[in-house]
């Protein structure tokens, strides 16, 4: 009995050491601001456990070999040391986070370029994840939304670890619709990057943008790093998207006629430059969108060929043309299934008084829902007869849009702005005479004033949506005297944003997570489910029973 009393002191010291480790671990988790105190407490715990082990070394040996050793203080000391080691390892892991990535393509390992971008952030940056948590509870492996949710949250965790200035906040858009509206969220599962330096210009990255597709538009995998890193570079102003205006053909000047437009683009984090293809016969790789604004003189066939190669490579362009635009440009655009009309659009039921040749468009006749947009002296954009309009519906059965398609072409066209049914394209308009409709040579509305034309990528390695082209039948609506009237500026900026959405600013190694579907028959699925729920626990129970019987 006297010997047993000697075991009390080492045991007490071991328990105190274990308690110190536990307190230090909790402080490290709850109060990361006082890490030095947490580490000091952990060091004290290690010291006390070491002292207990030294004082009770011989007694521990006897306790482990004796018949009644399991009831001795030695067992307490060893158990305390073991638990202390577990706590210490966890405490170290909290301060030194590192995730092992055994995936075949290292899909959760960031490239060094992205790590450098996050490390060099100068100002605080927020990532607001407007995610619906219920998506993560979908167990169907074929559900892309659930897979995107899991992949998106994992990538945000990795980005946050490497960026001290980056904070991540998860917001349920159903519970906080006001915040979703504040940032213009139009679809679930969207990440919004907001810089403290420029909070008025957030960058939205929908998770659906992560999905890569083949030439037929079928999903092939998921890849996020390009989109996320580009968004960070853009919203922090590190690298900005560059918009080029074509010059050399009598186009409007970005420094004079379009000075308001230029300033507005710059305020929205775009860089603006001009491009003369007669001097530099190529379109730069950093061109996010090429803008052709009201050319008055012919564009040479060599220049048009350069633009065609640019578009065929899966790039973007905005054409703002007038009724008197050069015929070479109009003929060029027929390659994409549209015809730029000859004449002036007259809409007697909706125009800016007193100019009947300035059609006004309300919110229900433009896809952006802008209250009022007007076009002084516009022409119509007419789809080729081989393209037929098709009504698309939302999941609720409401009409979403009218898309023009052709059986013989991958091109799809979406009407962006259109007139009332009373409008027509007047081929003999004179401001000195009252316009009248001639049903023998002219066509009644509704007439399209702007079209979005898209084609799928011709190469599976092409990023983005393929060629994206917007054609607007007027270039004067964004001139200085009209830019801030109505919602003309909003229409132009929305068009540019639509074309540059998803345009990457960085070139980094792509690590695409391929879609892997486990296809099993119902009987096989039941076997997998039963074996995981019943068989494994049963084996553990049988093994435990055998061990108990042998030691009985």
MARNUTI-81202 format. One record per residue (C-alpha): residue number from 1; x, y, z. Coordinates in nm, 3 decimals. Last residue first. Example, Ala and Ser with C-alpha at 12.3 -4.5 7.8 and 13.67 -1.06 7.14 Angstrom:
BEGIN
NODE   resi        c1        c2        c3
NODE      2     1.367    -0.106     0.714
NODE      1     1.230    -0.450     0.780
This chain:
BEGIN
NODE   resi        c1        c2        c3
NODE    552    -1.180    -1.468    -2.074
NODE    551    -0.884    -1.352    -2.280
NODE    550    -0.950    -1.586    -2.577
NODE    549    -1.327    -1.529    -2.560
NODE    548    -1.291    -1.149    -2.546
NODE    547    -1.061    -1.148    -2.850
NODE    546    -1.304    -1.364    -3.046
NODE    545    -1.597    -1.141    -2.955
NODE    544    -1.411    -0.826    -3.058
NODE    543    -1.328    -0.980    -3.395
NODE    542    -1.695    -1.076    -3.442
NODE    541    -1.809    -0.720    -3.358
NODE    540    -1.555    -0.564    -3.595
NODE    539    -1.670    -0.800    -3.873
NODE    538    -2.032    -0.706    -3.806
NODE    537    -1.952    -0.335    -3.824
NODE    536    -1.798    -0.396    -4.170
NODE    535    -2.082    -0.615    -4.298
NODE    534    -2.380    -0.403    -4.194
NODE    533    -2.364    -0.043    -4.322
NODE    532    -2.085    -0.063    -4.582
NODE    531    -2.183    -0.409    -4.701
NODE    530    -2.551    -0.315    -4.721
NODE    529    -2.489    -0.003    -4.936
NODE    528    -2.243    -0.174    -5.170
NODE    527    -2.474    -0.473    -5.214
NODE    526    -2.774    -0.245    -5.276
NODE    525    -2.580    -0.056    -5.546
NODE    524    -2.482    -0.386    -5.709
NODE    523    -2.845    -0.495    -5.724
NODE    522    -2.951    -0.155    -5.868
NODE    521    -2.688    -0.181    -6.144
NODE    520    -2.376     0.029    -6.122
NODE    519    -2.241     0.330    -6.313
NODE    518    -1.982     0.522    -6.113
NODE    517    -1.956     0.850    -6.305
NODE    516    -1.625     1.028    -6.337
NODE    515    -1.646     1.387    -6.459
NODE    514    -1.294     1.510    -6.514
NODE    513    -1.134     1.757    -6.271
NODE    512    -0.942     1.987    -6.502
NODE    511    -0.604     2.103    -6.384
NODE    510    -0.501     2.385    -6.615
NODE    509    -0.151     2.525    -6.575
NODE    508    -0.164     2.900    -6.571
NODE    507    -0.229     3.176    -6.822
NODE    506    -0.390     3.472    -6.651
NODE    505    -0.651     3.734    -6.737
NODE    504    -0.932     3.500    -6.828
NODE    503    -1.246     3.619    -7.004
NODE    502    -1.529     3.463    -6.805
NODE    501    -1.757     3.758    -6.874
NODE    500    -1.593     3.979    -7.137
NODE    499    -1.880     3.971    -7.386
NODE    498    -2.156     4.013    -7.131
NODE    497    -1.964     4.288    -6.953
NODE    496    -1.926     4.476    -7.282
NODE    495    -2.299     4.446    -7.351
NODE    494    -2.388     4.545    -6.995
NODE    493    -2.161     4.849    -7.025
NODE    492    -2.333     4.956    -7.350
NODE    491    -2.684     4.905    -7.217
NODE    490    -2.603     5.082    -6.892
NODE    489    -2.466     5.384    -7.077
NODE    488    -2.786     5.411    -7.281
NODE    487    -3.005     5.397    -6.973
NODE    486    -3.187     5.727    -7.026
NODE    485    -2.938     5.997    -7.115
NODE    484    -2.583     5.947    -6.988
NODE    483    -2.435     5.841    -7.322
NODE    482    -2.653     6.058    -7.546
NODE    481    -2.456     6.382    -7.591
NODE    480    -2.123     6.205    -7.543
NODE    479    -2.185     5.939    -7.809
NODE    478    -2.325     5.612    -7.676
NODE    477    -2.651     5.614    -7.879
NODE    476    -2.453     5.730    -8.183
NODE    475    -2.325     5.386    -8.285
NODE    474    -2.652     5.231    -8.400
NODE    473    -2.776     4.894    -8.525
NODE    472    -2.610     4.693    -8.249
NODE    471    -2.419     4.370    -8.323
NODE    470    -2.291     4.158    -8.036
NODE    469    -2.050     3.872    -8.105
NODE    468    -1.938     3.585    -7.888
NODE    467    -1.714     3.316    -8.038
NODE    466    -1.657     3.024    -7.804
NODE    465    -1.825     3.013    -7.465
NODE    464    -1.512     3.022    -7.253
NODE    463    -1.187     2.831    -7.293
NODE    462    -1.074     2.664    -7.613
NODE    461    -0.909     2.330    -7.539
NODE    460    -1.205     2.133    -7.678
NODE    459    -1.156     2.315    -8.009
NODE    458    -1.425     2.475    -8.226
NODE    457    -1.572     2.644    -7.919
NODE    456    -1.949     2.686    -7.938
NODE    455    -2.090     2.976    -8.142
NODE    454    -2.257     3.288    -8.007
NODE    453    -2.446     3.579    -8.166
NODE    452    -2.606     3.847    -7.949
NODE    451    -2.839     4.073    -8.144
NODE    450    -2.927     4.442    -8.120
NODE    449    -3.195     4.665    -8.278
NODE    448    -3.430     4.376    -8.355
NODE    447    -3.750     4.469    -8.535
NODE    446    -4.101     4.405    -8.406
NODE    445    -4.188     4.508    -8.658
NODE    444    -4.323     4.562    -9.008
NODE    443    -4.124     4.503    -9.324
NODE    442    -4.080     4.744    -9.615
NODE    441    -4.098     4.705    -9.992
NODE    440    -4.464     4.641   -10.074
NODE    439    -4.608     4.735    -9.734
NODE    438    -4.482     5.092    -9.764
NODE    437    -4.507     5.253    -9.420
NODE    436    -4.519     5.630    -9.406
NODE    435    -4.265     5.879    -9.274
NODE    434    -4.369     6.244    -9.248
NODE    433    -4.137     6.448    -9.464
NODE    432    -3.846     6.684    -9.395
NODE    431    -3.649     6.430    -9.192
NODE    430    -3.643     6.204    -9.499
NODE    429    -3.666     5.826    -9.475
NODE    428    -3.662     5.627    -9.797
NODE    427    -3.582     5.274    -9.676
NODE    426    -3.803     5.291    -9.368
NODE    425    -3.754     4.983    -9.152
NODE    424    -4.081     4.936    -8.965
NODE    423    -4.220     4.981    -8.616
NODE    422    -4.576     4.912    -8.502
NODE    421    -4.485     4.572    -8.351
NODE    420    -4.274     4.747    -8.090
NODE    419    -3.898     4.761    -8.117
NODE    418    -3.624     4.519    -8.012
NODE    417    -3.317     4.490    -7.791
NODE    416    -3.117     4.177    -7.698
NODE    415    -3.235     3.918    -7.953
NODE    414    -3.045     3.595    -7.904
NODE    413    -2.867     3.423    -8.189
NODE    412    -2.723     3.072    -8.197
NODE    411    -2.458     2.958    -8.445
NODE    410    -2.388     2.583    -8.471
NODE    409    -2.514     2.585    -8.832
NODE    408    -2.706     2.345    -9.055
NODE    407    -3.016     2.296    -8.842
NODE    406    -3.041     2.670    -8.781
NODE    405    -3.120     2.850    -8.457
NODE    404    -3.270     3.180    -8.345
NODE    403    -3.325     3.208    -7.970
NODE    402    -3.629     3.371    -7.814
NODE    401    -3.590     3.414    -7.440
NODE    400    -3.707     3.302    -7.097
NODE    399    -4.078     3.234    -7.136
NODE    398    -4.216     3.109    -6.804
NODE    397    -4.255     2.735    -6.748
NODE    396    -4.121     2.733    -6.393
NODE    395    -3.800     2.563    -6.505
NODE    394    -3.755     2.849    -6.753
NODE    393    -3.873     2.831    -7.111
NODE    392    -3.701     2.876    -7.446
NODE    391    -3.893     2.998    -7.751
NODE    390    -3.732     2.908    -8.083
NODE    389    -3.690     3.151    -8.370
NODE    388    -3.582     3.000    -8.703
NODE    387    -3.250     3.065    -8.873
NODE    386    -3.247     2.983    -9.245
NODE    385    -3.407     3.324    -9.314
NODE    384    -3.088     3.506    -9.200
NODE    383    -3.143     3.717    -8.891
NODE    382    -3.223     4.089    -8.934
NODE    381    -3.050     4.368    -8.740
NODE    380    -3.241     4.692    -8.787
NODE    379    -3.106     5.043    -8.842
NODE    378    -3.078     5.325    -8.593
NODE    377    -3.104     5.703    -8.627
NODE    376    -3.095     5.819    -8.267
NODE    375    -3.127     5.504    -8.054
NODE    374    -3.310     5.506    -7.722
NODE    373    -3.294     5.307    -7.399
NODE    372    -3.543     5.338    -7.116
NODE    371    -3.616     5.123    -6.809
NODE    370    -3.336     4.865    -6.856
NODE    369    -3.461     4.506    -6.817
NODE    368    -3.135     4.359    -6.953
NODE    367    -3.316     4.148    -7.213
NODE    366    -3.466     4.451    -7.381
NODE    365    -3.829     4.504    -7.487
NODE    364    -4.004     4.482    -7.150
NODE    363    -3.779     4.752    -7.003
NODE    362    -3.877     5.023    -7.252
NODE    361    -3.716     5.090    -7.594
NODE    360    -3.729     5.432    -7.759
NODE    359    -3.691     5.468    -8.134
NODE    358    -3.511     5.784    -8.253
NODE    357    -3.635     5.836    -8.612
NODE    356    -3.952     6.000    -8.480
NODE    355    -3.737     6.279    -8.338
NODE    354    -3.973     6.518    -8.149
NODE    353    -4.002     6.331    -7.922
NODE    352    -3.803     6.023    -7.829
NODE    351    -3.984     5.727    -7.986
NODE    350    -4.238     5.458    -7.905
NODE    349    -4.567     5.428    -8.096
NODE    348    -4.442     5.571    -8.426
NODE    347    -4.143     5.331    -8.437
NODE    346    -3.930     5.416    -8.741
NODE    345    -3.606     5.226    -8.797
NODE    344    -3.394     5.388    -9.068
NODE    343    -3.283     5.211    -9.383
NODE    342    -3.062     4.937    -9.523
NODE    341    -3.059     4.656    -9.267
NODE    340    -2.758     4.480    -9.120
NODE    339    -2.800     4.114    -9.209
NODE    338    -2.731     3.830    -8.968
NODE    337    -2.615     3.468    -8.986
NODE    336    -2.258     3.495    -8.865
NODE    335    -2.097     3.500    -9.210
NODE    334    -2.351     3.773    -9.295
NODE    333    -2.138     3.998    -9.073
NODE    332    -1.872     4.042    -9.343
NODE    331    -2.132     4.159    -9.595
NODE    330    -2.234     4.441    -9.362
NODE    329    -1.869     4.535    -9.305
NODE    328    -1.794     4.544    -9.677
NODE    327    -2.113     4.746    -9.739
NODE    326    -1.973     5.037    -9.538
NODE    325    -2.208     5.167    -9.265
NODE    324    -2.480     5.409    -9.381
NODE    323    -2.759     5.263    -9.168
NODE    322    -2.526     5.275    -8.867
NODE    321    -2.308     5.014    -8.696
NODE    320    -2.201     4.928    -8.343
NODE    319    -2.009     4.600    -8.371
NODE    318    -1.892     4.439    -8.046
NODE    317    -1.634     4.160    -8.057
NODE    316    -1.537     3.845    -7.867
NODE    315    -1.291     3.557    -7.916
NODE    314    -1.322     3.185    -7.993
NODE    313    -1.041     3.145    -8.248
NODE    312    -1.291     3.205    -8.529
NODE    311    -1.341     3.558    -8.399
NODE    310    -0.974     3.652    -8.429
NODE    309    -0.942     3.476    -8.764
NODE    308    -1.239     3.680    -8.888
NODE    307    -1.092     4.005    -8.755
NODE    306    -0.765     3.939    -8.940
NODE    305    -0.961     3.854    -9.257
NODE    304    -1.154     4.178    -9.222
NODE    303    -0.827     4.369    -9.206
NODE    302    -0.697     4.202    -9.522
NODE    301    -1.031     4.259    -9.699
NODE    300    -1.000     4.630    -9.633
NODE    299    -1.247     4.818    -9.415
NODE    298    -1.442     5.073    -9.616
NODE    297    -1.497     5.422    -9.471
NODE    296    -1.761     5.541    -9.225
NODE    295    -1.691     5.300    -8.938
NODE    294    -1.945     5.339    -8.657
NODE    293    -1.783     5.170    -8.356
NODE    292    -1.595     4.842    -8.409
NODE    291    -1.515     4.720    -8.059
NODE    290    -1.274     4.429    -8.001
NODE    289    -1.323     4.259    -7.667
NODE    288    -1.086     4.106    -7.410
NODE    287    -0.780     4.191    -7.616
NODE    286    -0.474     4.068    -7.424
NODE    285    -0.365     3.849    -7.716
NODE    284    -0.327     4.153    -7.936
NODE    283    -0.518     4.169    -8.270
NODE    282    -0.284     4.151    -8.566
NODE    281    -0.177     4.367    -8.860
NODE    280    -0.031     4.650    -8.649
NODE    279    -0.016     4.957    -8.876
NODE    278    -0.304     4.880    -9.112
NODE    277    -0.479     4.705    -8.825
NODE    276    -0.515     5.030    -8.631
NODE    275    -0.605     4.949    -8.271
NODE    274    -0.713     5.189    -7.999
NODE    273    -0.686     5.136    -7.623
NODE    272    -0.909     5.122    -7.315
NODE    271    -0.824     4.947    -6.988
NODE    270    -1.129     4.822    -6.803
NODE    269    -1.183     4.849    -6.427
NODE    268    -1.540     4.984    -6.437
NODE    267    -1.421     5.343    -6.392
NODE    266    -1.205     5.293    -6.700
NODE    265    -1.507     5.187    -6.903
NODE    264    -1.699     5.493    -6.779
NODE    263    -1.413     5.725    -6.870
NODE    262    -1.403     5.586    -7.223
NODE    261    -1.779     5.618    -7.268
NODE    260    -1.770     5.979    -7.153
NODE    259    -1.485     6.049    -7.397
NODE    258    -1.669     5.884    -7.687
NODE    257    -1.689     6.169    -7.938
NODE    256    -1.359     6.323    -7.824
NODE    255    -1.099     6.088    -7.673
NODE    254    -1.260     5.762    -7.790
NODE    253    -1.287     5.906    -8.141
NODE    252    -1.579     5.789    -8.355
NODE    251    -1.477     5.568    -8.645
NODE    250    -1.360     5.723    -8.974
NODE    249    -1.195     5.406    -9.101
NODE    248    -0.853     5.408    -8.933
NODE    247    -0.956     5.293    -8.584
NODE    246    -1.078     4.975    -8.412
NODE    245    -1.146     5.021    -8.042
NODE    244    -0.962     4.778    -7.811
NODE    243    -1.085     4.675    -7.464
NODE    242    -0.829     4.556    -7.211
NODE    241    -0.926     4.361    -6.902
NODE    240    -0.736     4.476    -6.599
NODE    239    -0.443     4.323    -6.413
NODE    238    -0.355     4.415    -6.056
NODE    237    -0.672     4.624    -6.026
NODE    236    -0.784     4.437    -5.716
NODE    235    -1.108     4.331    -5.886
NODE    234    -0.927     4.211    -6.198
NODE    233    -0.647     4.014    -6.035
NODE    232    -0.894     3.848    -5.798
NODE    231    -1.131     3.761    -6.084
NODE    230    -0.846     3.616    -6.288
NODE    229    -0.742     3.399    -5.993
NODE    228    -1.094     3.264    -5.951
NODE    227    -1.163     3.199    -6.321
NODE    226    -0.834     3.026    -6.397
NODE    225    -0.838     2.825    -6.074
NODE    224    -1.184     2.677    -6.122
NODE    223    -1.173     2.370    -6.347
NODE    222    -1.455     2.116    -6.377
NODE    221    -1.500     1.837    -6.630
NODE    220    -1.628     1.725    -6.970
NODE    219    -1.964     1.894    -7.004
NODE    218    -2.118     1.858    -7.353
NODE    217    -2.112     2.175    -7.567
NODE    216    -2.051     1.992    -7.893
NODE    215    -1.689     2.109    -7.914
NODE    214    -1.623     1.982    -7.562
NODE    213    -1.716     2.154    -7.240
NODE    212    -1.552     2.278    -6.922
NODE    211    -1.763     2.355    -6.614
NODE    210    -1.614     2.619    -6.384
NODE    209    -1.846     2.892    -6.518
NODE    208    -2.139     2.712    -6.354
NODE    207    -1.980     2.813    -6.023
NODE    206    -2.080     3.170    -6.103
NODE    205    -1.794     3.423    -6.067
NODE    204    -1.910     3.779    -5.997
NODE    203    -1.660     4.065    -5.970
NODE    202    -1.747     4.359    -5.745
NODE    201    -1.717     4.721    -5.859
NODE    200    -1.852     4.953    -5.591
NODE    199    -1.623     4.810    -5.324
NODE    198    -1.311     4.956    -5.489
NODE    197    -1.027     4.975    -5.237
NODE    196    -1.185     4.720    -5.001
NODE    195    -1.203     4.475    -5.290
NODE    194    -1.513     4.262    -5.343
NODE    193    -1.510     3.915    -5.499
NODE    192    -1.853     3.759    -5.546
NODE    191    -1.889     3.381    -5.571
NODE    190    -2.211     3.245    -5.727
NODE    189    -2.394     2.922    -5.637
NODE    188    -2.747     3.031    -5.723
NODE    187    -2.821     3.251    -6.022
NODE    186    -2.899     3.619    -6.084
NODE    185    -2.687     3.777    -5.809
NODE    184    -2.672     4.151    -5.873
NODE    183    -2.452     4.235    -5.574
NODE    182    -2.717     4.422    -5.378
NODE    181    -2.987     4.181    -5.497
NODE    180    -2.810     3.890    -5.325
NODE    179    -2.763     4.099    -5.013
NODE    178    -3.138     4.173    -5.000
NODE    177    -3.221     3.807    -5.070
NODE    176    -3.059     3.700    -4.739
NODE    175    -3.226     3.370    -4.638
NODE    174    -3.267     3.247    -4.997
NODE    173    -2.929     3.387    -5.098
NODE    172    -2.754     3.176    -4.828
NODE    171    -2.433     3.363    -4.755
NODE    170    -2.089     3.210    -4.697
NODE    169    -1.810     3.453    -4.607
NODE    168    -1.447     3.415    -4.711
NODE    167    -1.168     3.653    -4.613
NODE    166    -0.861     3.724    -4.825
NODE    165    -0.584     3.949    -4.690
NODE    164    -0.386     3.658    -4.541
NODE    163    -0.405     3.475    -4.874
NODE    162    -0.262     3.122    -4.891
NODE    161    -0.512     2.966    -4.651
NODE    160    -0.807     3.158    -4.797
NODE    159    -0.739     3.024    -5.146
NODE    158    -0.738     2.664    -5.019
NODE    157    -1.065     2.707    -4.833
NODE    156    -1.217     2.878    -5.139
NODE    155    -1.111     2.582    -5.354
NODE    154    -1.276     2.333    -5.120
NODE    153    -1.598     2.536    -5.109
NODE    152    -1.613     2.550    -5.490
NODE    151    -1.546     2.178    -5.537
NODE    150    -1.820     2.075    -5.293
NODE    149    -2.073     2.316    -5.446
NODE    148    -1.973     2.219    -5.801
NODE    147    -2.030     1.850    -5.721
NODE    146    -2.370     1.926    -5.570
NODE    145    -2.470     2.127    -5.878
NODE    144    -2.343     1.857    -6.117
NODE    143    -2.582     1.595    -5.981
NODE    142    -2.464     1.262    -6.122
NODE    141    -2.327     1.157    -5.782
NODE    140    -2.679     1.180    -5.629
NODE    139    -2.621     1.245    -5.261
NODE    138    -2.779     1.591    -5.254
NODE    137    -2.701     1.737    -4.912
NODE    136    -2.450     1.987    -5.055
NODE    135    -2.728     2.159    -5.251
NODE    134    -2.914     2.229    -4.928
NODE    133    -2.641     2.477    -4.833
NODE    132    -2.744     2.729    -5.105
NODE    131    -2.428     2.921    -5.186
NODE    130    -2.378     3.295    -5.228
NODE    129    -2.006     3.281    -5.153
NODE    128    -1.881     3.629    -5.067
NODE    127    -1.505     3.643    -5.122
NODE    126    -1.371     3.954    -4.954
NODE    125    -1.039     4.126    -5.026
NODE    124    -0.831     4.329    -4.785
NODE    123    -0.557     4.539    -4.947
NODE    122    -0.202     4.459    -5.057
NODE    121    -0.245     4.106    -5.192
NODE    120     0.104     3.969    -5.259
NODE    119     0.052     3.628    -5.098
NODE    118    -0.268     3.566    -5.293
NODE    117    -0.104     3.646    -5.627
NODE    116     0.205     3.443    -5.535
NODE    115    -0.008     3.141    -5.447
NODE    114    -0.192     3.176    -5.780
NODE    113     0.136     3.175    -5.971
NODE    112     0.269     2.881    -5.768
NODE    111    -0.023     2.670    -5.884
NODE    110    -0.288     2.569    -5.634
NODE    109    -0.325     2.208    -5.523
NODE    108    -0.690     2.099    -5.499
NODE    107    -0.706     1.934    -5.844
NODE    106    -0.377     1.754    -5.804
NODE    105    -0.453     1.576    -6.136
NODE    104    -0.468     1.223    -5.991
NODE    103    -0.604     1.328    -5.654
NODE    102    -0.383     1.255    -5.350
NODE    101    -0.391     1.616    -5.226
NODE    100    -0.258     1.638    -4.871
NODE     99    -0.379     1.951    -4.696
NODE     98    -0.144     2.170    -4.496
NODE     97    -0.228     2.389    -4.200
NODE     96     0.059     2.483    -3.969
NODE     95    -0.104     2.670    -3.681
NODE     94    -0.395     2.432    -3.644
NODE     93    -0.173     2.133    -3.728
NODE     92     0.057     2.214    -3.436
NODE     91    -0.239     2.210    -3.198
NODE     90    -0.360     1.881    -3.345
NODE     89    -0.017     1.722    -3.298
NODE     88    -0.004     1.852    -2.941
NODE     87    -0.351     1.720    -2.860
NODE     86    -0.262     1.374    -2.990
NODE     85     0.069     1.379    -2.801
NODE     84    -0.113     1.480    -2.483
NODE     83    -0.360     1.195    -2.527
NODE     82    -0.069     0.953    -2.544
NODE     81     0.112     1.114    -2.250
NODE     80    -0.205     1.109    -2.041
NODE     79    -0.263     0.744    -2.126
NODE     78     0.094     0.663    -2.026
NODE     77     0.063     0.849    -1.696
NODE     76    -0.274     0.698    -1.614
NODE     75    -0.139     0.351    -1.690
NODE     74     0.146     0.418    -1.451
NODE     73    -0.105     0.525    -1.185
NODE     72    -0.202     0.164    -1.146
NODE     71    -0.525    -0.018    -1.230
NODE     70    -0.399    -0.165    -1.555
NODE     69    -0.092    -0.285    -1.369
NODE     68    -0.286    -0.537    -1.158
NODE     67    -0.126    -0.845    -1.319
NODE     66     0.210    -0.669    -1.348
NODE     65     0.395    -0.596    -1.675
NODE     64     0.260    -0.244    -1.756
NODE     63     0.254    -0.134    -1.395
NODE     62     0.607    -0.261    -1.343
NODE     61     0.734    -0.049    -1.634
NODE     60     0.529     0.250    -1.520
NODE     59     0.675     0.220    -1.170
NODE     58     1.022     0.229    -1.319
NODE     57     0.954     0.542    -1.527
NODE     56     0.738     0.719    -1.268
NODE     55     0.948     1.024    -1.194
NODE     54     1.077     1.050    -1.555
NODE     53     0.730     1.009    -1.711
NODE     52     0.577     1.265    -1.477
NODE     51     0.855     1.514    -1.553
NODE     50     0.799     1.467    -1.929
NODE     49     0.426     1.516    -1.889
NODE     48     0.486     1.837    -1.691
NODE     47     0.723     1.973    -1.957
NODE     46     0.483     1.894    -2.241
NODE     45     0.201     2.073    -2.059
NODE     44     0.420     2.376    -1.993
NODE     43     0.510     2.391    -2.364
NODE     42     0.141     2.381    -2.454
NODE     41     0.070     2.668    -2.214
NODE     40     0.354     2.871    -2.368
NODE     39     0.223     2.796    -2.717
NODE     38    -0.122     2.923    -2.622
NODE     37     0.022     3.237    -2.462
NODE     36     0.222     3.309    -2.778
NODE     35    -0.085     3.246    -2.994
NODE     34    -0.277     3.530    -2.832
NODE     33    -0.478     3.649    -3.136
NODE     32    -0.583     3.295    -3.225
NODE     31    -0.828     3.300    -2.932
NODE     30    -1.074     3.012    -2.981
NODE     29    -0.857     2.753    -3.156
NODE     28    -0.521     2.833    -2.997
NODE     27    -0.687     2.883    -2.658
NODE     26    -0.849     2.539    -2.687
NODE     25    -0.515     2.372    -2.767
NODE     24    -0.339     2.550    -2.481
NODE     23    -0.614     2.445    -2.237
NODE     22    -0.593     2.082    -2.349
NODE     21    -0.214     2.078    -2.326
NODE     20    -0.230     2.227    -1.976
NODE     19    -0.488     1.966    -1.870
NODE     18    -0.264     1.686    -1.996
NODE     17     0.028     1.828    -1.801
NODE     16    -0.189     1.856    -1.488
NODE     15    -0.299     1.493    -1.533
NODE     14     0.063     1.384    -1.572
NODE     13     0.168     1.578    -1.260
NODE     12    -0.112     1.412    -1.060
NODE     11    -0.008     1.070    -1.185
NODE     10     0.355     1.136    -1.102
NODE      9     0.253     1.238    -0.745
NODE      8     0.001     0.960    -0.681
NODE      7     0.221     0.661    -0.764
NODE      6     0.401     0.681    -0.434
NODE      5     0.082     0.588    -0.250
NODE      4     0.089     0.254    -0.432
NODE      3     0.426     0.178    -0.280
NODE      2     0.288     0.236     0.069
NODE      1     0.000     0.000     0.000
